[in-house]
C-alpha cells in the first residue's frame, strides 16, 4: 500500500468516527492549559486532572503564579512526576509571561519556547488547541502509532522527523485533529506493550499488525 493511500484511510476512519477530538486535560483558559501541559510531561492526564483544580483555584492567572514561591507551588503538585523541576518551571514560566508578554500566551513556537518548561511539543499543543494552528505535537503516543501504521518511515528516528513526515501528508485543516487522533489511539488501543490489535479498526493497513501476524 502506498503512503498516500495509508494516510487517506487513516483520515477517512477518524473523520467519520471521531470528527471532533479534544485534549483530555481539563482547563478553563489558555493559561491553565499551558500549566497543565507543562505538568503532563511524563505523567498521565488523569493524574494532572486530579491535582489541577486546587492549583488553578490558588493560581488562576499568571500574576499570582509569578508571585508564588517554588515551595508553595510544590505543595500542590507533589504527586506528579518531577515535582521539584516542574514547580520551578511553572513559577519561571509565569514570571516570563508577565515580563515579556504582558501575561498573554504567545502565539508562535519561537516565543512559547522562551518560557521555562516549554519545549517544542508543549508549544505545538498550545498552538493547536488554543489557536487551532496546523501544528503537530509529537509525544510518545504519536511517535509510536505513526511508525506502526506506516505513516512515518523507520528512518524518522526523532520527534522532529516524525513531525515533518506527518505534516507532509496531512492536509492542514486536519492537522490539529490528527494530533489528538494519534494520541488517543495510542493511549487506548495501540498501547506500547500490549496493543489491542484484535479490536483495532486500523489493522487492515497497519504495518505493525502485518509484521506481527505475518500477513
Buried (B, 14 or more C-beta within 10 A) or exposed (E): EEBEEBBBBBBEBBBEEBEEBEBBBBBEEBBBBBBBBBBBBEBEBEBBBEBBEEBBEBBBBBEEBBEBEBEBBBEBBEEBBBBEEBBBBBBBBBBBBBEEBEBEBBBEBEBBEBBBBBBBBBBBBBBBBBBEBBBBBBBBBBBBBBBBBBBBEEEBEEBEBBBBBBBEBBEEEBBBBBBBBBBBBBBEBBBEEEBEBEEBEBBEBBBBBBEEEEE
